[in-house]
Amino acid sequence: MPATKLSLLAIVIVLTLALGGCATIPQPLAGDFAEFQPDQATERSIGARVRWGGHIVDTQPGEDETCIEIIARDLDRDLRPRSGDHHYGRFLACRPGFQDPAVFTEGRQITVTGILEDFTDRQIGEFVYRYPRLDAETLYLWPLRRDVVVYHPHPFHDPWWPYYRHPFHRYPRSRVSGTVIITR
């Protein structure tokens, strides 16, 4: 009998750990959406319900609506935009009313759901860019991530290493801040 209870407890623990590692999709972003990116949108895509995300480039409040210009990125398993240089072009997420540019600031991560309404031509420098324009249902602004500082101690050094520089030390200390690496 104790072996049965022990095995049942082990199963419960394993299931709890397995479920704890699953992705947590925010409720407003859940659902079924068309599987294409902004740079793949065509005239035949108009009317499709999409879920796109990326980094805010600009927020432009208008008289009746606010349009947010976003550079599209891949979404991770939580539907949060990934960082990096790879992107899928730009798109506009427009919503009736006023969205404050002080909140929807440049560089913030955002995931948007909505209907692909049409295409709008706008200038980027001297280039005329064709933006897919969404009638946004959900604007999910992600919280800011904290920078992480990582120190790599020399394995054959004394415990005072971060504060005392050994004369035979040949490895620079590095500090990681986001994706920028600063070396002394």
ABEGO torsion letter per residue (X at the ends): XAAAAAAAAAAAAAAAAAAAABBBBBAAABEBBBBBBAAABBAAABGBBBBBBEBBABBBBBAABBBBBBBBBBBBAAGBBBBEABBAEBBBBBBBEBBBAAABBBGBBBBBBEBBABBBBBBBEABBBBBBBBBBABBBBBBBBBBBBBBBBBAABBAAAAABBBAABABBBBBBBEABBBBX
